[in-house]
Amino acid sequence: MTLQLMRSFGAKASWTDHRITVAPAPYRPPRAFRVEADWSAAGYYYAMAALARSADLRLDGLFAESLQGDAVLAELMAPFGLHTHFEEGGIRLRPVAAALPDAFRYSFLGCPDLAQTLAVLCAALGLPARLEGLRTLRIKETDRVAALLRELGKLGIEGQGRGNDAGDEWLELKGGARLPSPPPSFNTYADHRMAMALAPLAMLGPIRIQDPAVVRKSYPEFWEHLQHLGFQLKTLSARE
């Protein structure tokens, strides 16, 4: 994505095998450029809409012609009854009645930041899932494969994850999420995406998110925006 942006402004840059080459050449004079919103962050709202089954949600700043690998989200969420309507300046989500597939399987090699969102969504829907192409998830802010297994296990989800001979990493999940009483308390492991990916589980009932301020890394207004949508949030003390 970085190289495509550089080339759009006149840079001579290429990526061959494991080598990036940038030739000495100036950028073009300034021109109009539209900065997109974040497709990774949009995934959390797609998950909420999928769990709501009835919603009319507009997300501004997302476009069909995108450089972001996570723009595949629009295609990825279609089997969950979510059709993405591209409008002037953004998208609109309106879930439609649709039978879920018998199982979900996808390689996230080109969009690893969506993996946690889809894992949590499949668990919430009770949809057996196999997520592949997760080789980078072990070395993110936390070991996201292990973190997902641990936190979804609090809901009764059975799972396993390991690598294969090709050096890939995969995660398998089965079972339907059951919110225990008292509400489960989810660890976020200093990982902003763990906090936001788990948040849609509030569609099923009360949950607790530890260290909610971790979202400041990429989306500081996340909890504020959830309140705008009608979610009820309460800050708890360490003793509660």
GIMOCOR-V186737 format. One record per pair of residues at least 12 apart in sequence whose C-alpha atoms are under 8 Angstrom apart, sorted by the first residue. I is the first residue (numbers start at 1). J is the second residue. D is the distance in Angstrom with one decimal. If there is no record, write none. Layout:
i=I j=J d=D
i=I j=J d=D
This chain:
i=1 j=67 d=5.8
i=1 j=68 d=6.7
i=4 j=67 d=7.7
i=9 j=27 d=5.6
i=9 j=28 d=5.5
i=10 j=25 d=7.9
i=10 j=26 d=7.1
i=10 j=27 d=4.9
i=10 j=28 d=5.3
i=11 j=23 d=7.5
i=11 j=25 d=6.2
i=11 j=26 d=6.7
i=11 j=27 d=5.7
i=12 j=24 d=7.7
i=12 j=25 d=6.8
i=35 j=61 d=7.8
i=36 j=61 d=5.3
i=36 j=62 d=5.9
i=36 j=63 d=7.5
i=36 j=66 d=7.9
i=37 j=60 d=7.2
i=37 j=61 d=4.8
i=37 j=62 d=5.6
i=38 j=62 d=7.4
i=39 j=62 d=7.1
i=39 j=68 d=7.2
i=39 j=70 d=5.5
i=39 j=71 d=5.7
i=39 j=73 d=7.4
i=40 j=70 d=5.8
i=40 j=71 d=8.0
i=40 j=113 d=6.3
i=40 j=114 d=6.2
i=41 j=219 d=7.8
i=42 j=59 d=7.5
i=43 j=73 d=6.9
i=43 j=114 d=6.8
i=43 j=117 d=6.6
i=44 j=117 d=6.5
i=44 j=196 d=6.7
i=44 j=197 d=6.2
i=44 j=199 d=7.8
i=44 j=200 d=6.8
i=45 j=200 d=8.0
i=46 j=77 d=7.5
i=46 j=82 d=7.6
i=46 j=93 d=7.7
i=47 j=117 d=7.1
i=47 j=118 d=7.6
i=47 j=121 d=6.0
i=47 j=200 d=6.4
i=48 j=200 d=5.3
i=48 j=203 d=7.0
i=49 j=82 d=7.7
i=49 j=93 d=7.5
i=49 j=94 d=7.7
i=49 j=95 d=6.7
i=50 j=80 d=6.3
i=50 j=81 d=6.9
i=50 j=82 d=6.6
i=50 j=95 d=6.6
i=51 j=121 d=7.8
i=51 j=124 d=7.8
i=51 j=125 d=7.5
i=51 j=200 d=7.9
i=51 j=203 d=6.7
i=52 j=203 d=7.1
i=53 j=95 d=5.6
i=53 j=96 d=7.2
i=53 j=97 d=7.5
i=54 j=94 d=7.1
i=54 j=95 d=5.9
i=54 j=96 d=7.7
i=55 j=93 d=7.2
i=55 j=94 d=5.5
i=55 j=95 d=6.3
i=56 j=92 d=7.1
i=56 j=93 d=5.8
i=56 j=94 d=4.9
i=56 j=95 d=7.7
i=57 j=92 d=5.6
i=57 j=93 d=5.1
i=57 j=94 d=6.7
i=58 j=90 d=7.1
i=58 j=91 d=5.7
i=58 j=92 d=4.4
i=58 j=93 d=6.3
i=59 j=90 d=5.7
i=59 j=91 d=5.4
i=59 j=92 d=6.3
i=60 j=89 d=5.9
i=60 j=90 d=4.1
i=60 j=91 d=6.3
i=61 j=89 d=5.7
i=61 j=90 d=4.9
i=61 j=91 d=7.9
i=62 j=89 d=7.1
i=62 j=90 d=4.8
i=62 j=91 d=6.2
i=63 j=86 d=6.8
i=63 j=89 d=7.4
i=63 j=90 d=6.0
i=63 j=91 d=7.2
i=64 j=86 d=6.8
i=69 j=110 d=6.1
i=69 j=111 d=5.6
i=70 j=110 d=7.8
i=70 j=111 d=5.2
i=70 j=113 d=7.5
i=70 j=114 d=6.9
i=72 j=111 d=7.9
i=73 j=114 d=7.8
i=79 j=98 d=7.8
i=79 j=100 d=6.5
i=79 j=101 d=6.9
i=80 j=98 d=7.2
i=80 j=99 d=7.9
i=80 j=100 d=6.0
i=81 j=95 d=5.4
i=81 j=96 d=5.2
i=81 j=97 d=6.2
i=81 j=98 d=5.2
i=81 j=99 d=7.8
i=81 j=100 d=7.7
i=82 j=94 d=6.4
i=82 j=95 d=4.7
i=82 j=96 d=6.4
i=83 j=95 d=6.7
i=83 j=96 d=7.6
i=102 j=127 d=7.1
i=102 j=128 d=7.4
i=103 j=127 d=5.8
i=103 j=128 d=4.9
i=103 j=129 d=5.7
i=104 j=122 d=7.6
i=104 j=127 d=6.9
i=104 j=128 d=6.3
i=104 j=129 d=4.6
i=104 j=130 d=6.3
i=104 j=131 d=8.0
i=105 j=129 d=5.7
i=105 j=130 d=4.8
i=105 j=131 d=5.8
i=105 j=132 d=7.6
i=106 j=130 d=6.8
i=106 j=131 d=5.4
i=106 j=132 d=6.0
i=107 j=131 d=6.0
i=107 j=132 d=4.3
i=107 j=133 d=4.8
i=107 j=134 d=7.7
i=108 j=131 d=7.0
i=108 j=132 d=6.0
i=108 j=133 d=4.8
i=108 j=134 d=6.3
i=109 j=132 d=7.4
i=109 j=133 d=4.2
i=109 j=134 d=6.2
i=109 j=135 d=7.5
i=110 j=133 d=8.0
i=112 j=133 d=7.6
i=112 j=134 d=6.4
i=112 j=136 d=7.4
i=112 j=137 d=7.1
i=113 j=193 d=7.8
i=115 j=131 d=7.2
i=115 j=134 d=7.8
i=116 j=144 d=7.7
i=116 j=148 d=7.2
i=116 j=193 d=7.4
i=116 j=194 d=7.0
i=116 j=197 d=5.9
i=117 j=197 d=4.7
i=117 j=198 d=7.5
i=119 j=131 d=7.5
i=119 j=148 d=7.9
i=119 j=173 d=7.7
i=120 j=152 d=7.5
i=120 j=197 d=6.7
i=120 j=198 d=6.4
i=120 j=201 d=7.7
i=121 j=200 d=7.8
i=123 j=152 d=7.5
i=123 j=157 d=6.8
i=123 j=173 d=7.2
i=123 j=174 d=7.1
i=123 j=175 d=6.9
i=123 j=176 d=5.7
i=123 j=177 d=5.6
i=124 j=176 d=6.2
i=124 j=177 d=5.1
i=124 j=201 d=6.8
i=124 j=204 d=7.8
i=125 j=176 d=6.4
i=125 j=177 d=7.4
i=126 j=174 d=7.0
i=126 j=175 d=5.4
i=126 j=176 d=3.7
i=126 j=177 d=6.4
i=127 j=174 d=6.7
i=127 j=175 d=7.1
i=127 j=176 d=7.1
i=128 j=172 d=7.6
i=128 j=173 d=5.7
i=128 j=174 d=4.5
i=128 j=175 d=6.8
i=129 j=171 d=8.0
i=129 j=172 d=5.6
i=129 j=173 d=5.2
i=129 j=174 d=6.6
i=130 j=170 d=6.9
i=130 j=171 d=5.6
i=130 j=172 d=4.4
i=130 j=173 d=6.5
i=131 j=170 d=5.5
i=131 j=171 d=5.1
i=131 j=172 d=6.4
i=132 j=168 d=7.3
i=132 j=169 d=6.1
i=132 j=170 d=4.3
i=132 j=171 d=6.5
i=133 j=168 d=5.7
i=133 j=169 d=5.7
i=133 j=170 d=6.4
i=134 j=168 d=6.6
i=134 j=169 d=4.8
i=134 j=170 d=5.8
i=134 j=171 d=7.9
i=135 j=163 d=7.8
i=135 j=167 d=7.3
i=135 j=168 d=5.3
i=135 j=169 d=4.8
i=135 j=170 d=7.8
i=141 j=189 d=7.8
i=141 j=190 d=6.8
i=141 j=191 d=5.4
i=142 j=189 d=6.3
i=142 j=190 d=7.3
i=142 j=191 d=6.4
i=144 j=194 d=7.8
i=145 j=161 d=6.8
i=145 j=171 d=7.0
i=146 j=161 d=7.7
i=147 j=189 d=7.7
i=148 j=194 d=8.0
i=149 j=161 d=8.0
i=151 j=186 d=6.2
i=151 j=187 d=7.1
i=152 j=177 d=7.7
i=154 j=184 d=7.0
i=155 j=176 d=8.0
i=155 j=177 d=5.0
i=155 j=178 d=5.0
i=155 j=179 d=5.7
i=155 j=180 d=7.0
i=155 j=184 d=7.8
i=156 j=175 d=7.1
i=156 j=176 d=7.2
i=156 j=177 d=6.0
i=156 j=178 d=6.3
i=157 j=173 d=6.7
i=157 j=174 d=6.0
i=157 j=175 d=5.1
i=157 j=176 d=6.3
i=157 j=177 d=6.1
i=158 j=173 d=5.8
i=158 j=174 d=5.4
i=158 j=175 d=6.2
i=159 j=171 d=7.1
i=159 j=172 d=5.3
i=159 j=173 d=4.3
i=159 j=174 d=6.3
i=160 j=172 d=5.4
i=160 j=173 d=6.8
i=179 j=204 d=7.5
i=179 j=205 d=7.0
i=183 j=206 d=5.8
i=183 j=207 d=5.0
i=183 j=208 d=6.6
i=184 j=207 d=5.5
i=184 j=208 d=6.0
i=185 j=207 d=6.4
i=185 j=208 d=4.5
i=185 j=209 d=5.9
i=185 j=210 d=6.8
i=186 j=198 d=7.9
i=186 j=207 d=7.8
i=186 j=208 d=6.0
i=186 j=209 d=5.1
i=186 j=210 d=5.9
i=187 j=209 d=6.6
i=187 j=210 d=5.3
i=187 j=211 d=7.7
i=188 j=209 d=7.2
i=188 j=210 d=6.1
i=188 j=211 d=6.7
i=188 j=212 d=7.9
i=188 j=214 d=7.9
i=190 j=211 d=7.5
i=190 j=214 d=6.1
i=191 j=214 d=6.4
i=191 j=215 d=7.7
i=192 j=214 d=5.1
i=192 j=215 d=4.5
i=192 j=216 d=7.4
i=192 j=217 d=6.5
i=192 j=218 d=7.2
i=193 j=215 d=7.4
i=195 j=209 d=6.6
i=195 j=210 d=8.0
i=195 j=212 d=6.6
i=195 j=214 d=7.4
i=195 j=215 d=6.9
i=196 j=215 d=7.2
i=196 j=222 d=7.8
